[in-house]
């Protein structure tokens, strides 16, 4: 399970229950991700399911999403753009070679 690691701690503190909700990506197996998504929502953020745990790569340093403090619509757009980024292409090549 991967969640809460792409946003800085200060943004987590200031963003919870804000009038314009920020989004938190959740990567993991479906049942677990849905449970974590409920927790994310209860903490005042919009959960965005990012897929299985392997897709947590999209949330790591070196990606557009790392450090992002955005709403759900923009977070979904960042997740969708990842395969076309340099980092996304590097990961795809590594996975194909494995």
Biopython code that builds the backbone (N, CA, C, O; Angstrom):
import numpy as np
from Bio.PDB.StructureBuilder import StructureBuilder

atoms = [
    (1, "UNK", "N", (0.843, -1.159, 0.000)),
    (1, "UNK", "CA", (0.000, 0.000, 0.000)),
    (1, "UNK", "C", (0.893, 1.227, 0.000)),
    (1, "UNK", "O", (1.874, 1.301, 0.739)),
    (2, "UNK", "N", (0.543, 2.170, -0.827)),
    (2, "UNK", "CA", (1.320, 3.401, -0.911)),
    (2, "UNK", "C", (0.344, 4.578, -0.981)),
    (2, "UNK", "O", (-0.505, 4.653, -1.870)),
    (3, "UNK", "N", (0.488, 5.481, -0.033)),
    (3, "UNK", "CA", (-0.333, 6.692, 0.003)),
    (3, "UNK", "C", (0.377, 7.711, 0.888)),
    (3, "UNK", "O", (1.214, 7.346, 1.714)),
    (4, "UNK", "N", (0.052, 8.956, 0.720)),
    (4, "UNK", "CA", (0.578, 10.056, 1.528)),
    (4, "UNK", "C", (2.053, 10.367, 1.316)),
    (4, "UNK", "O", (2.586, 11.244, 1.996)),
    (5, "UNK", "N", (2.731, 9.687, 0.405)),
    (5, "UNK", "CA", (4.161, 9.950, 0.269)),
    (5, "UNK", "C", (4.496, 10.959, -0.824)),
    (5, "UNK", "O", (5.635, 11.423, -0.895)),
    (6, "UNK", "N", (3.554, 11.304, -1.660)),
    (6, "UNK", "CA", (3.880, 12.234, -2.746)),
    (6, "UNK", "C", (3.682, 13.693, -2.356)),
    (6, "UNK", "O", (4.151, 14.584, -3.064)),
    (7, "UNK", "N", (2.998, 13.957, -1.247)),
    (7, "UNK", "CA", (2.753, 15.333, -0.820)),
    (7, "UNK", "C", (3.609, 15.633, 0.409)),
    (7, "UNK", "O", (3.745, 14.787, 1.292)),
    (8, "UNK", "N", (4.182, 16.827, 0.467)),
    (8, "UNK", "CA", (5.012, 17.225, 1.597)),
    (8, "UNK", "C", (4.215, 17.314, 2.891)),
    (8, "UNK", "O", (3.013, 17.575, 2.865)),
    (9, "UNK", "N", (4.873, 17.099, 4.012)),
    (9, "UNK", "CA", (4.192, 17.086, 5.307)),
    (9, "UNK", "C", (3.500, 18.409, 5.604)),
    (9, "UNK", "O", (2.413, 18.414, 6.183)),
    (10, "UNK", "N", (4.101, 19.527, 5.223)),
    (10, "UNK", "CA", (3.475, 20.823, 5.481)),
    (10, "UNK", "C", (2.192, 20.990, 4.668)),
    (10, "UNK", "O", (1.235, 21.609, 5.132)),
    (11, "UNK", "N", (2.177, 20.437, 3.452)),
    (11, "UNK", "CA", (0.961, 20.494, 2.642)),
    (11, "UNK", "C", (-0.111, 19.573, 3.213)),
    (11, "UNK", "O", (-1.300, 19.888, 3.153)),
    (12, "UNK", "N", (0.302, 18.444, 3.762)),
    (12, "UNK", "CA", (-0.667, 17.551, 4.405)),
    (12, "UNK", "C", (-1.343, 18.254, 5.571)),
    (12, "UNK", "O", (-2.557, 18.158, 5.748)),
    (13, "UNK", "N", (-0.554, 18.955, 6.357)),
    (13, "UNK", "CA", (-1.093, 19.648, 7.523)),
    (13, "UNK", "C", (-2.040, 20.764, 7.106)),
    (13, "UNK", "O", (-3.135, 20.891, 7.654)),
    (14, "UNK", "N", (-1.622, 21.566, 6.144)),
    (14, "UNK", "CA", (-2.417, 22.722, 5.717)),
    (14, "UNK", "C", (-3.571, 22.343, 4.790)),
    (14, "UNK", "O", (-4.562, 23.069, 4.711)),
    (15, "UNK", "N", (-3.454, 21.224, 4.095)),
    (15, "UNK", "CA", (-4.454, 20.854, 3.102)),
    (15, "UNK", "C", (-5.640, 20.084, 3.630)),
    (15, "UNK", "O", (-6.674, 20.018, 2.966)),
    (16, "UNK", "N", (-5.520, 19.501, 4.800)),
    (16, "UNK", "CA", (-6.620, 18.701, 5.337)),
    (16, "UNK", "C", (-7.836, 19.580, 5.586)),
    (16, "UNK", "O", (-7.745, 20.629, 6.224)),
    (17, "UNK", "N", (-8.965, 19.135, 5.075)),
    (17, "UNK", "CA", (-10.245, 19.815, 5.265)),
    (17, "UNK", "C", (-10.266, 21.247, 4.729)),
    (17, "UNK", "O", (-11.056, 22.069, 5.194)),
    (18, "UNK", "N", (-9.413, 21.549, 3.762)),
    (18, "UNK", "CA", (-9.423, 22.882, 3.137)),
    (18, "UNK", "C", (-10.694, 23.040, 2.301)),
    (18, "UNK", "O", (-11.302, 22.048, 1.899)),
    (19, "UNK", "N", (-11.088, 24.263, 2.045)),
    (19, "UNK", "CA", (-12.284, 24.519, 1.239)),
    (19, "UNK", "C", (-12.149, 23.899, -0.152)),
    (19, "UNK", "O", (-13.113, 23.352, -0.686)),
    (20, "UNK", "N", (-10.964, 23.984, -0.730)),
    (20, "UNK", "CA", (-10.677, 23.370, -2.029)),
    (20, "UNK", "C", (-9.824, 22.137, -1.752)),
    (20, "UNK", "O", (-8.607, 22.236, -1.596)),
    (21, "UNK", "N", (-10.471, 20.980, -1.692)),
    (21, "UNK", "CA", (-9.785, 19.755, -1.273)),
    (21, "UNK", "C", (-8.644, 19.380, -2.214)),
    (21, "UNK", "O", (-8.759, 19.483, -3.435)),
    (22, "UNK", "N", (-7.559, 18.949, -1.620)),
    (22, "UNK", "CA", (-6.412, 18.427, -2.358)),
    (22, "UNK", "C", (-6.573, 16.917, -2.467)),
    (22, "UNK", "O", (-7.375, 16.315, -1.753)),
    (23, "UNK", "N", (-5.810, 16.316, -3.358)),
    (23, "UNK", "CA", (-5.940, 14.882, -3.612)),
    (23, "UNK", "C", (-4.712, 14.118, -3.147)),
    (23, "UNK", "O", (-3.593, 14.631, -3.162)),
    (24, "UNK", "N", (-4.947, 12.891, -2.737)),
    (24, "UNK", "CA", (-3.890, 11.962, -2.339)),
    (24, "UNK", "C", (-4.049, 10.706, -3.195)),
    (24, "UNK", "O", (-5.129, 10.119, -3.256)),
    (25, "UNK", "N", (-2.975, 10.306, -3.849)),
    (25, "UNK", "CA", (-2.983, 9.081, -4.644)),
    (25, "UNK", "C", (-2.815, 7.881, -3.719)),
    (25, "UNK", "O", (-2.099, 7.936, -2.720)),
    (26, "UNK", "N", (-3.492, 6.799, -4.080)),
    (26, "UNK", "CA", (-3.439, 5.555, -3.313)),
    (26, "UNK", "C", (-3.130, 4.434, -4.291)),
    (26, "UNK", "O", (-3.883, 4.210, -5.238)),
    (27, "UNK", "N", (-2.023, 3.727, -4.067)),
    (27, "UNK", "CA", (-1.653, 2.596, -4.914)),
    (27, "UNK", "C", (-1.624, 1.335, -4.057)),
    (27, "UNK", "O", (-1.023, 1.317, -2.983)),
    (28, "UNK", "N", (-2.271, 0.292, -4.537)),
    (28, "UNK", "CA", (-2.288, -0.972, -3.812)),
    (28, "UNK", "C", (-3.368, -1.881, -4.357)),
    (28, "UNK", "O", (-4.110, -1.519, -5.270)),
    (29, "UNK", "N", (-3.441, -3.049, -3.789)),
    (29, "UNK", "CA", (-4.460, -4.002, -4.220)),
    (29, "UNK", "C", (-5.841, -3.427, -3.928)),
    (29, "UNK", "O", (-6.022, -2.731, -2.930)),
    (30, "UNK", "N", (-6.805, -3.710, -4.782)),
    (30, "UNK", "CA", (-8.105, -3.051, -4.791)),
    (30, "UNK", "C", (-8.770, -2.958, -3.418)),
    (30, "UNK", "O", (-9.136, -1.862, -2.993)),
    (31, "UNK", "N", (-8.932, -4.059, -2.727)),
    (31, "UNK", "CA", (-9.642, -4.031, -1.439)),
    (31, "UNK", "C", (-8.904, -3.161, -0.423)),
    (31, "UNK", "O", (-9.528, -2.381, 0.297)),
    (32, "UNK", "N", (-7.590, -3.291, -0.364)),
    (32, "UNK", "CA", (-6.796, -2.475, 0.561)),
    (32, "UNK", "C", (-6.841, -1.008, 0.164)),
    (32, "UNK", "O", (-6.970, -0.134, 1.022)),
    (33, "UNK", "N", (-6.735, -0.734, -1.131)),
    (33, "UNK", "CA", (-6.740, 0.648, -1.611)),
    (33, "UNK", "C", (-8.071, 1.318, -1.304)),
    (33, "UNK", "O", (-8.103, 2.498, -0.956)),
    (34, "UNK", "N", (-9.159, 0.585, -1.427)),
    (34, "UNK", "CA", (-10.463, 1.160, -1.107)),
    (34, "UNK", "C", (-10.561, 1.511, 0.376)),
    (34, "UNK", "O", (-11.136, 2.541, 0.729)),
    (35, "UNK", "N", (-10.010, 0.677, 1.238)),
    (35, "UNK", "CA", (-10.009, 0.971, 2.680)),
    (35, "UNK", "C", (-9.157, 2.207, 2.972)),
    (35, "UNK", "O", (-9.574, 3.086, 3.726)),
    (36, "UNK", "N", (-7.979, 2.272, 2.383)),
    (36, "UNK", "CA", (-7.115, 3.441, 2.577)),
    (36, "UNK", "C", (-7.783, 4.685, 2.005)),
    (36, "UNK", "O", (-7.663, 5.766, 2.582)),
    (37, "UNK", "N", (-8.483, 4.553, 0.883)),
    (37, "UNK", "CA", (-9.187, 5.687, 0.288)),
    (37, "UNK", "C", (-10.226, 6.251, 1.260)),
    (37, "UNK", "O", (-10.418, 7.465, 1.324)),
    (38, "UNK", "N", (-10.886, 5.388, 2.005)),
    (38, "UNK", "CA", (-11.852, 5.871, 3.007)),
    (38, "UNK", "C", (-11.147, 6.670, 4.101)),
    (38, "UNK", "O", (-11.678, 7.670, 4.583)),
    (39, "UNK", "N", (-9.968, 6.233, 4.485)),
    (39, "UNK", "CA", (-9.187, 6.953, 5.502)),
    (39, "UNK", "C", (-8.738, 8.302, 4.953)),
    (39, "UNK", "O", (-8.834, 9.320, 5.639)),
    (40, "UNK", "N", (-8.247, 8.309, 3.715)),
    (40, "UNK", "CA", (-7.822, 9.556, 3.066)),
    (40, "UNK", "C", (-8.980, 10.552, 3.051)),
    (40, "UNK", "O", (-8.797, 11.727, 3.372)),
    (41, "UNK", "N", (-10.156, 10.089, 2.681)),
    (41, "UNK", "CA", (-11.333, 10.948, 2.640)),
    (41, "UNK", "C", (-11.681, 11.468, 4.038)),
    (41, "UNK", "O", (-11.982, 12.651, 4.202)),
    (42, "UNK", "N", (-11.640, 10.599, 5.031)),
    (42, "UNK", "CA", (-11.955, 11.011, 6.399)),
    (42, "UNK", "C", (-10.972, 12.055, 6.924)),
    (42, "UNK", "O", (-11.323, 12.869, 7.779)),
    (43, "UNK", "N", (-9.750, 12.031, 6.414)),
    (43, "UNK", "CA", (-8.744, 13.011, 6.825)),
    (43, "UNK", "C", (-8.875, 14.337, 6.068)),
    (43, "UNK", "O", (-8.140, 15.285, 6.345)),
    (44, "UNK", "N", (-9.805, 14.402, 5.119)),
    (44, "UNK", "CA", (-10.071, 15.664, 4.445)),
    (44, "UNK", "C", (-9.456, 15.824, 3.074)),
    (44, "UNK", "O", (-9.364, 16.942, 2.566)),
    (45, "UNK", "N", (-9.034, 14.734, 2.467)),
    (45, "UNK", "CA", (-8.451, 14.780, 1.132)),
    (45, "UNK", "C", (-9.290, 13.939, 0.179)),
    (45, "UNK", "O", (-10.022, 13.048, 0.609)),
    (46, "UNK", "N", (-9.180, 14.223, -1.112)),
    (46, "UNK", "CA", (-9.850, 13.403, -2.122)),
    (46, "UNK", "C", (-8.922, 12.260, -2.518)),
    (46, "UNK", "O", (-7.826, 12.503, -3.024)),
    (47, "UNK", "N", (-9.342, 11.027, -2.295)),
    (47, "UNK", "CA", (-8.506, 9.900, -2.710)),
    (47, "UNK", "C", (-8.609, 9.661, -4.214)),
    (47, "UNK", "O", (-9.682, 9.782, -4.805)),
    (48, "UNK", "N", (-7.481, 9.322, -4.815)),
    (48, "UNK", "CA", (-7.436, 8.963, -6.232)),
    (48, "UNK", "C", (-6.722, 7.622, -6.314)),
    (48, "UNK", "O", (-5.539, 7.518, -5.990)),
    (49, "UNK", "N", (-7.446, 6.598, -6.747)),
    (49, "UNK", "CA", (-6.845, 5.277, -6.872)),
    (49, "UNK", "C", (-5.904, 5.265, -8.070)),
    (49, "UNK", "O", (-6.294, 5.598, -9.189)),
    (50, "UNK", "N", (-4.653, 4.872, -7.813)),
    (50, "UNK", "CA", (-3.613, 4.910, -8.841)),
    (50, "UNK", "C", (-3.336, 3.540, -9.450)),
    (50, "UNK", "O", (-2.520, 3.426, -10.364)),
    (51, "UNK", "N", (-4.007, 2.499, -8.955)),
    (51, "UNK", "CA", (-3.783, 1.159, -9.472)),
    (51, "UNK", "C", (-3.043, 0.303, -8.466)),
    (51, "UNK", "O", (-2.925, 0.673, -7.298)),
    (52, "UNK", "N", (-2.543, -0.845, -8.913)),
    (52, "UNK", "CA", (-1.835, -1.752, -8.013)),
    (52, "UNK", "C", (-0.540, -1.138, -7.482)),
    (52, "UNK", "O", (-0.081, -0.105, -7.969)),
    (53, "UNK", "N", (0.026, -1.778, -6.497)),
    (53, "UNK", "CA", (1.207, -1.246, -5.835)),
    (53, "UNK", "C", (2.337, -0.922, -6.805)),
    (53, "UNK", "O", (3.066, 0.047, -6.590)),
    (54, "UNK", "N", (2.498, -1.689, -7.841)),
    (54, "UNK", "CA", (3.558, -1.422, -8.829)),
    (54, "UNK", "C", (3.412, -0.030, -9.442)),
    (54, "UNK", "O", (4.401, 0.562, -9.873)),
    (55, "UNK", "N", (2.197, 0.492, -9.485)),
    (55, "UNK", "CA", (1.975, 1.834, -10.029)),
    (55, "UNK", "C", (2.389, 2.917, -9.042)),
    (55, "UNK", "O", (2.351, 4.101, -9.375)),
    (56, "UNK", "N", (2.781, 2.533, -7.842)),
    (56, "UNK", "CA", (3.312, 3.478, -6.872)),
    (56, "UNK", "C", (4.573, 4.166, -7.378)),
    (56, "UNK", "O", (4.975, 5.197, -6.839)),
    (57, "UNK", "N", (5.197, 3.609, -8.399)),
    (57, "UNK", "CA", (6.366, 4.258, -9.031)),
    (57, "UNK", "C", (6.010, 5.650, -9.528)),
    (57, "UNK", "O", (6.872, 6.525, -9.614)),
    (58, "UNK", "N", (4.744, 5.852, -9.854)),
    (58, "UNK", "CA", (4.291, 7.145, -10.374)),
    (58, "UNK", "C", (4.311, 8.236, -9.303)),
    (58, "UNK", "O", (4.166, 9.417, -9.619)),
    (59, "UNK", "N", (4.491, 7.848, -8.040)),
    (59, "UNK", "CA", (4.419, 8.779, -6.911)),
    (59, "UNK", "C", (5.784, 9.098, -6.331)),
    (59, "UNK", "O", (5.868, 9.835, -5.349)),
    (60, "UNK", "N", (6.837, 8.578, -6.896)),
    (60, "UNK", "CA", (8.167, 8.673, -6.307)),
    (60, "UNK", "C", (8.950, 9.894, -6.779)),
    (60, "UNK", "O", (8.585, 10.539, -7.762)),
    (61, "UNK", "N", (10.041, 10.202, -6.057)),
    (61, "UNK", "CA", (10.913, 11.298, -6.499)),
    (61, "UNK", "C", (11.315, 11.111, -7.960)),
    (61, "UNK", "O", (11.534, 9.991, -8.422)),
    (62, "UNK", "N", (11.405, 12.213, -8.664)),
    (62, "UNK", "CA", (11.752, 12.160, -10.078)),
    (62, "UNK", "C", (10.534, 12.119, -10.982)),
    (62, "UNK", "O", (10.669, 12.085, -12.205)),
    (63, "UNK", "N", (9.336, 12.121, -10.386)),
    (63, "UNK", "CA", (8.113, 12.149, -11.175)),
    (63, "UNK", "C", (7.419, 13.488, -10.986)),
    (63, "UNK", "O", (7.650, 14.186, -9.999)),
    (64, "UNK", "N", (6.575, 13.835, -11.932)),
    (64, "UNK", "CA", (5.803, 15.072, -11.854)),
    (64, "UNK", "C", (4.939, 15.100, -10.600)),
    (64, "UNK", "O", (4.725, 16.163, -10.015)),
    (65, "UNK", "N", (4.450, 13.957, -10.191)),
    (65, "UNK", "CA", (3.517, 13.892, -9.077)),
    (65, "UNK", "C", (4.186, 14.064, -7.721)),
    (65, "UNK", "O", (3.538, 14.487, -6.763)),
    (66, "UNK", "N", (5.470, 13.743, -7.626)),
    (66, "UNK", "CA", (6.147, 13.849, -6.326)),
    (66, "UNK", "C", (6.199, 15.305, -5.889)),
    (66, "UNK", "O", (6.727, 16.160, -6.600)),
    (67, "UNK", "N", (5.654, 15.575, -4.730)),
    (67, "UNK", "CA", (5.594, 16.930, -4.196)),
    (67, "UNK", "C", (4.351, 17.683, -4.628)),
    (67, "UNK", "O", (4.163, 18.840, -4.251)),
    (68, "UNK", "N", (3.498, 17.041, -5.417)),
    (68, "UNK", "CA", (2.304, 17.711, -5.930)),
    (68, "UNK", "C", (1.299, 17.990, -4.816)),
    (68, "UNK", "O", (1.062, 17.156, -3.942)),
    (69, "UNK", "N", (0.729, 19.163, -4.872)),
    (69, "UNK", "CA", (-0.298, 19.610, -3.937)),
    (69, "UNK", "C", (-1.444, 20.124, -4.804)),
    (69, "UNK", "O", (-1.658, 21.330, -4.931)),
    (70, "UNK", "N", (-2.179, 19.175, -5.398)),
    (70, "UNK", "CA", (-3.171, 19.502, -6.427)),
    (70, "UNK", "C", (-4.513, 18.852, -6.118)),
    (70, "UNK", "O", (-4.621, 18.025, -5.212)),
    (71, "UNK", "N", (-5.532, 19.234, -6.878)),
    (71, "UNK", "CA", (-6.845, 18.620, -6.704)),
    (71, "UNK", "C", (-6.892, 17.286, -7.454)),
    (71, "UNK", "O", (-5.948, 16.916, -8.153)),
    (72, "UNK", "N", (-8.002, 16.581, -7.295)),
    (72, "UNK", "CA", (-8.134, 15.241, -7.862)),
    (72, "UNK", "C", (-8.043, 15.243, -9.385)),
    (72, "UNK", "O", (-7.431, 14.346, -9.966)),
    (73, "UNK", "N", (-8.635, 16.225, -10.030)),
    (73, "UNK", "CA", (-8.603, 16.272, -11.491)),
    (73, "UNK", "C", (-7.158, 16.382, -12.004)),
    (73, "UNK", "O", (-6.768, 15.667, -12.928)),
    (74, "UNK", "N", (-6.377, 17.271, -11.407)),
    (74, "UNK", "CA", (-4.994, 17.435, -11.840)),
    (74, "UNK", "C", (-4.158, 16.213, -11.477)),
    (74, "UNK", "O", (-3.274, 15.823, -12.239)),
    (75, "UNK", "N", (-4.423, 15.608, -10.333)),
    (75, "UNK", "CA", (-3.679, 14.413, -9.942)),
    (75, "UNK", "C", (-3.929, 13.282, -10.939)),
    (75, "UNK", "O", (-2.998, 12.575, -11.323)),
    (76, "UNK", "N", (-5.176, 13.111, -11.354)),
    (76, "UNK", "CA", (-5.496, 12.092, -12.365)),
    (76, "UNK", "C", (-4.761, 12.394, -13.679)),
    (76, "UNK", "O", (-4.264, 11.482, -14.340)),
    (77, "UNK", "N", (-4.695, 13.666, -14.049)),
    (77, "UNK", "CA", (-3.988, 14.049, -15.277)),
    (77, "UNK", "C", (-2.501, 13.727, -15.167)),
    (77, "UNK", "O", (-1.895, 13.253, -16.128)),
    (78, "UNK", "N", (-1.916, 13.979, -14.009)),
    (78, "UNK", "CA", (-0.494, 13.657, -13.800)),
    (78, "UNK", "C", (-0.260, 12.153, -13.893)),
    (78, "UNK", "O", (0.713, 11.713, -14.506)),
    (79, "UNK", "N", (-1.139, 11.368, -13.293)),
    (79, "UNK", "CA", (-1.016, 9.914, -13.376)),
    (79, "UNK", "C", (-1.112, 9.457, -14.832)),
    (79, "UNK", "O", (-0.368, 8.577, -15.263)),
    (80, "UNK", "N", (-2.015, 10.049, -15.568)),
    (80, "UNK", "CA", (-2.208, 9.671, -16.979)),
    (80, "UNK", "C", (-1.013, 10.059, -17.846)),
    (80, "UNK", "O", (-0.690, 9.358, -18.804)),
    (81, "UNK", "N", (-0.363, 11.161, -17.518)),
    (81, "UNK", "CA", (0.800, 11.619, -18.314)),
    (81, "UNK", "C", (2.070, 10.810, -18.038)),
    (81, "UNK", "O", (2.989, 10.798, -18.857)),
    (82, "UNK", "N", (2.121, 10.146, -16.909)),
    (82, "UNK", "CA", (3.345, 9.464, -16.474)),
    (82, "UNK", "C", (3.963, 8.563, -17.552)),
    (82, "UNK", "O", (5.173, 8.644, -17.765)),
    (83, "UNK", "N", (3.200, 7.716, -18.237)),
    (83, "UNK", "CA", (3.835, 6.834, -19.233)),
    (83, "UNK", "C", (4.604, 7.574, -20.320)),
    (83, "UNK", "O", (5.529, 7.014, -20.908)),
    (84, "UNK", "N", (4.241, 8.810, -20.592)),
    (84, "UNK", "CA", (4.903, 9.582, -21.643)),
    (84, "UNK", "C", (6.113, 10.366, -21.144)),
    (84, "UNK", "O", (6.839, 10.961, -21.940)),
    (85, "UNK", "N", (6.334, 10.368, -19.822)),
    (85, "UNK", "CA", (7.473, 11.103, -19.269)),
    (85, "UNK", "C", (8.755, 10.287, -19.419)),
    (85, "UNK", "O", (8.713, 9.082, -19.667)),
    (86, "UNK", "N", (9.877, 10.953, -19.269)),
    (86, "UNK", "CA", (11.171, 10.265, -19.330)),
    (86, "UNK", "C", (11.210, 9.149, -18.285)),
    (86, "UNK", "O", (11.591, 8.020, -18.593)),
    (87, "UNK", "N", (10.819, 9.466, -17.061)),
    (87, "UNK", "CA", (10.836, 8.462, -15.988)),
    (87, "UNK", "C", (9.883, 7.310, -16.306)),
    (87, "UNK", "O", (10.225, 6.147, -16.091)),
    (88, "UNK", "N", (8.715, 7.620, -16.805)),
    (88, "UNK", "CA", (7.748, 6.579, -17.159)),
    (88, "UNK", "C", (8.274, 5.650, -18.239)),
    (88, "UNK", "O", (8.056, 4.439, -18.186)),
    (89, "UNK", "N", (8.966, 6.216, -19.217)),
    (89, "UNK", "CA", (9.532, 5.400, -20.286)),
    (89, "UNK", "C", (10.683, 4.545, -19.781)),
    (89, "UNK", "O", (10.847, 3.405, -20.217)),
    (90, "UNK", "N", (11.500, 5.095, -18.845)),
    (90, "UNK", "CA", (12.585, 4.315, -18.242)),
    (90, "UNK", "C", (12.029, 3.110, -17.488)),
    (90, "UNK", "O", (12.539, 1.998, -17.625)),
    (91, "UNK", "N", (11.003, 3.329, -16.707)),
    (91, "UNK", "CA", (10.380, 2.245, -15.932)),
    (91, "UNK", "C", (9.779, 1.204, -16.865)),
    (91, "UNK", "O", (9.926, 0.005, -16.626)),
    (92, "UNK", "N", (9.104, 1.640, -17.924)),
    (92, "UNK", "CA", (8.511, 0.718, -18.873)),
    (92, "UNK", "C", (9.572, -0.165, -19.532)),
    (92, "UNK", "O", (9.371, -1.369, -19.697)),
    (93, "UNK", "N", (10.708, 0.442, -19.909)),
    (93, "UNK", "CA", (11.788, -0.344, -20.515)),
    (93, "UNK", "C", (12.362, -1.343, -19.525)),
    (93, "UNK", "O", (12.642, -2.483, -19.894)),
    (94, "UNK", "N", (12.539, -0.940, -18.290)),
    (94, "UNK", "CA", (13.081, -1.831, -17.252)),
    (94, "UNK", "C", (12.130, -2.997, -16.995)),
    (94, "UNK", "O", (12.557, -4.142, -16.854)),
    (95, "UNK", "N", (10.842, -2.690, -16.935)),
    (95, "UNK", "CA", (9.855, -3.759, -16.698)),
    (95, "UNK", "C", (9.821, -4.724, -17.883)),
    (95, "UNK", "O", (9.693, -5.933, -17.688)),
    (96, "UNK", "N", (9.934, -4.207, -19.102)),
    (96, "UNK", "CA", (9.914, -5.058, -20.286)),
    (96, "UNK", "C", (11.134, -5.965, -20.348)),
    (96, "UNK", "O", (11.059, -7.088, -20.846)),
    (97, "UNK", "N", (12.258, -5.470, -19.837)),
    (97, "UNK", "CA", (13.504, -6.250, -19.878)),
    (97, "UNK", "C", (13.560, -7.296, -18.762)),
    (97, "UNK", "O", (14.371, -8.220, -18.823)),
    (98, "UNK", "N", (12.719, -7.161, -17.761)),
    (98, "UNK", "CA", (12.773, -8.078, -16.599)),
    (98, "UNK", "C", (12.151, -9.422, -16.913)),
    (98, "UNK", "O", (12.115, -10.301, -16.052)),
]
sb = StructureBuilder()
sb.init_structure("model")
sb.init_model(0)
sb.init_chain("A")
sb.init_seg("    ")
for serial, (resi, resn, name, xyz) in enumerate(atoms, 1):
    if name == "N":
        sb.init_residue(resn, " ", resi, " ")
    sb.init_atom(name, np.array(xyz, "f"), 0.0, 1.0, " ", f" {name:<3s}", serial, name[0])
structure = sb.get_structure()
